[in-house]
Amino acid sequence: MMRRALELAAGGRGQVSPAPLVGTVIVDAAGEIAGEGFYVYDQLKHAETLALEQAGERARGGTAYVSLEPHAHQGRTPPCTDALIKAGIKRVVAPIEDPNPKVSGRGFAHLREAGIEVCTQLLQREAAQLNEAYIHFMRTGRPFVHLKLASSLDGKIATRTGDSRWITGEQARARVHEFRYQSDAIIVGGGTVRADDPLLTDRSGKKRRRPLVRVVIDQCLNLSPDSRLAKTANESPVLVFTRTDSDASLADALRSCGIEVITHTGLVSILEKLGRRSLLNVLVEGGAVLAGLLLDAGLVNKVTFFVAPMIIGGHDAPSAIGGAGADKLGDALQLNEVEVERRGRDLEVTGYLSVPSA
């Protein structure tokens, strides 16, 4: 039942940010599913309320399986704990606390005070992973950083002449658009934009609540007003982060295209500014310089490599990661919770540099 609640919660991807993913299953006293629901931000009603409405009187004496601690405060909606108590629920099973300071522990306490049995920690790791971006944001005020890279078997991201389309196949590229769909923003470096002139759009075809924010870290501010990003800035937001001493006239030209040009004092400053915009989950897609800087600074939470079964070779062909890197193998960054999947001919390798925890 808890796995079903987590499955339901995942149905809200792309439609709940900056709120968490929540799913609920109501099981009646006879042990049968009486109601289900998952949260979608614009529908206002929370997962618990939707499931209780579906269950009706069958909820009385039953159990609620909720993927995240129910809230006990008045926010955009009335307290979910009140709804569970009023419905006559006798037991609530929820794997983890909600790290939001307005919620954390208070929901469970309210339920226990009403005489409801509360069970926690069931599928705790899976629940924390489902809401990894939300949990990280609530604890740090900064977005969760997911670094995505595509490389050849020998770690190259392009040939020595700069040819990079396409290293990976269609299935891997479709997977990338799933990542974009699940993200609030996509980040690339200025060099990537100049080399590829990308659009950086979400082409998953799925409905999303907020537009994907396109972010360029362009230290020297060389982004052209004729770039595809500039020409589409009024269709989907574009933010350009640059140094305080960058070309003011070019900054004005980009602003006239609808681009927001923002000065910063470093990578942490950029992430904090994105966090203040309630952007919980950012996908970093390159290039090697930006990836290296973020890894060296310890700011990457999750890494996904798409590895194509090809060998590019060449001393001058660019590698996937720049930056200072490790001096010794013992200093190399180690991934945890590693998962490997086939995407057509390519391999998708995902792991964490900071494991999500409840």
N, C-alpha and C positions, 0 to 999 in steps of 0.2 A: 504493500500500500504506500509505503514511503517512496519507493522507486517510482510509483505512478505519480505521486505528488511532485517529485522532481521533474519528471517527464512533462507534466502539465505546466510547471513553472517555465520550462524552456520554451514553451509556446509563446511566451511574451517577449522573446528576443527581438530587439529592434523597435519595440513598442512601449518600453517601460522607463528608459533612462530619463532622468537621473535617479529613479527609484529602483528597488531591487526586484528580481524575478521571484515570484511567489506562486505556488500551486497548492491546492487543498483538495483532499479527498475526505468525504464524510461517510463513515461506515456505521450502519444502524446496529441496534442491540443484537440482531441476529447474525451479524458479521457480513452483511451484504453491502455493496456500495450503493449509497442513497443519493449522493450528490458530488459533483466535481466542479472545479473552477480554477482559472488562473488570472492573474492580474494584468490589465492593460491600462496604462496611465490615463488615457483620454476617456475611458469608460467610468472612471471614478470609483466604482464599486471594487472592493478588494476581493481577493480569491476566496477568503473565508465566507464573505457575504454571499457571493455568487453560488458557492457550493451549498450553503445553508438554505438559500432560497429554493434550490433544486431539490434538496432533501425534504424540506417541509417538516411535518411532524415526525418523520422517521429519524430526524436528528436527535430527538429526545432519548437520552440514555445511551447515545452512541459515542463514537470516537472520531476526533478530527485529526487527520494527518496533514500537517502544514510544513512546507519546506523551509520556513523561516519563522522565528518568534513572532506571534501576533502582537500588534501594537495596542497600547492601552491609553493613548493620548488622542486628543481631538486635533486632527490635522485637516487635510483636504476632505477626509471622510471621518465618520464617527469611529470610536474605538472598536477594533475587531474583537477584543476580549469581551466587550459588552454583548456583542452579537452571539458569541459562542456560549456565554453564560445564560443569556435569555432563551436560547434555543434548547437548553437542557443537556448540552454536551457533558459527558461524565469524565472523559479522558482526552487529553491533547498530547499528541506525539509530534515533536518538532526537533530537528537535529541540532540547531545552533541558535544562539542569541543573535538578535539584530544589533550590529555595532553602532547604529545611530544612537547618540547619547539620549535622545528623547524616548527611545524604546528600550535600550539594552537592559535586560533583566526585569524591567517593570511589567512587561506583558506576562511573563511567567509568574511573577509575584501576584499579580491581580487574579490570575486564574486559580492559583493555589489558595488565595484568600477566600475565593468563592467555593472552595471545596472540590475543585476539579483536579484530578490526578494529572500531573505533567511529567512526561517522559522525554528525555533529551539524549543527544549524542548518537542516535541511530543514523547511519550513513552520514556521519559528520563530515568526513573528508569530501565526499561527493557533493554535499550541500555547499560547503565552503568553496569548492571549485566552481560550481554553477554561478555563484555570486562573487567570484574573485575580484572583479573590478569594483563592485560596490563596496565590498569589505575594505579593500585597499584604500579607496577614496575616503571612506569614513574615518579611517585611522590616520591618514597622512594629509588629506586635503589635496592630494595630487592624483592625476589619472594613473591607472594601471597601464604599464607600457608593454606592448606585445611587439616584438621585433620579428619581422618576416623577411626571409631572404631566399632567393633561388640561385642555385649554383650548379656547376658541372660536378662530376665525380671528383675532380682534382681541385675543387674549391674556387673555380673561376666564375665571375659574374658577367664576363664579356670577353671577346677576343682582344688581341693587342690593338686592333683597329677600332675598337669600341662597339662592334656589332653584338647586340644582346637580345634580339628578338627572333625567335623565342627559345630560351634555354629549356623551359619546361613545356609540357603538353597541355591540351585543353582541360583535362580533368583537374590538374593542379591549378590552372588559372581560374577555373570555376570555384575551386575551394578558396582562393584568395578573395573572391567577391563575397563568399560567405563570411570571411573574416571582416571585410569592410562593412557588411551589413550589420554585424554585431558590434561595430565600433562607433564611437561618437566622432572621432577625428582620425585623419590619416596624415602622417608626417613624413616629409622627404627633405633632403638637403638641396641647396641651391644648385649644386653640380648636377644632380639627377634631373632637375627641371631643365637645365640648359642642354643636357645631352639628349634627353628623351622627349621633351615638350609634352608631358603627360596631361591627361584630364583628371585623373585621380577620383573617378566617380564610382559609386556603388551600382554595379550592373547585375545584381543578383535578381532583380525583377520583383523583389519582395517589398511589401509595404513597410515603411519606417516612419516613426513619429517625428524625428528631427532630421534635418538634412545633414549629410556627412560633411563635417567641417574639414576643409583642405588646408593644411599647414605647411609652409615652406620656411625652413631655417636657412636664411640667405645672408650670411655674415657681411658680405661686401655689397649687398643689394645690387645684383646684376639681373634680376628678373625683368624680362622684356614686357612692355605693355602690349606687345603683339603676340605674346604666348597664349596658348589655349586656356591656361588658367585665368589670365587677365580677361580674355574675351568672354569667359563664362562666369565671371565673379558675381554677376547679378542673378545667376541661376542657382548657385550653391556657394556658401561662404568661403572666402579665401583669406587666410591670415598669413602675413609675412613677418617673421621675426628677424630683426637686423640690429647691427651695432648703432650706438648713438651718433657716431660720426659718419654715417652713410650718406650718400648723395641725396640731399633734400629735394632737389628738383625731380629726380626719378621717383622718390617717395610720393611726391604730389601727383605725378603722372599716374602712378599705380592706384592711388586713392581715387583719382577721377574715373578709374575703371571699375570702382566698387571694391577694391582690395583694402583691407585694414592693415596698415603698416605699423608695427609695434616694436619699440626698442626693448632690449633686454640686457641683463647682466650675466647671463650664463644659462646652462641647461636647466638647472633647478628653478631659476626664475621663470623660464618658459613654461615648465610644467605647472608651477604655482599659478601662473596667469591663466593657463588652460583650466586648471581646477576651479578657479574663481568663476569660470563660465559654466560650471557643473558638467564638464566633459569628463566622464568617468573612465573611458576605455579608449586608448589611442593605439593605432596600428602604425608602426614605423616600417616603411618600405624601402629605405635606402637614402643614400648609397653607403659605400664602404666607410667613408670618413665619418659620417654621422653615426653609423652603427658602432664604430670603434670608440667614438667619444662617449656615447651613452653607456657602453659596456665598461669602459675604463672608469666611468663615474659611478658605477653601481646603480644605475637608474633603470635597468631593464628587468622586468619581472618574469617574462615568458618569451621563449624563442621558438620559432618554427622555421626549419630549413626544408625547402623542396629541392631534392637532389636528383638531377637528371643523369641517366646512364650514358654520359658522353664525356670524353676527355678533350679539353680545349688546348691545354698546354701553352707554352710560350712564357718566357721570363717576364715579358712586359704586359701580359694579360692581367687585368686587375683581379684581385682576390676579394672575397666576400666581406672581410672585416679589416678595417684599418685601425688607427689608434696606436697606442703604445704597446698593448698586448702584454703577454707574460714573459718574464725573464727566464723562468724555469718551468718545466712541465708541472712541477708541484704547485705552481702559482696559477696554472690554467684554470679558467672558469669551468666548473662542473655542473652539469644539468641534473636535476632531480625529477622524479615522476615522469620518466621518459616514455613516450609512446611513439610507435612507428606504424605507419599505414601506407598501403599502396594507393597511388593516384594515377591510374593508367600505367605507363612505363616508369613513372617517377616515384620516389619515396618521400613521404612527409614525416619529418622527425620533429617532435615537439617535446619540450621540457621546460622546467622552471628553474630560475635562478633564485627566486624566493618563493617557497612553497606556500600556497594559500592555506590559511588556517582559520579556524573559527574564533 
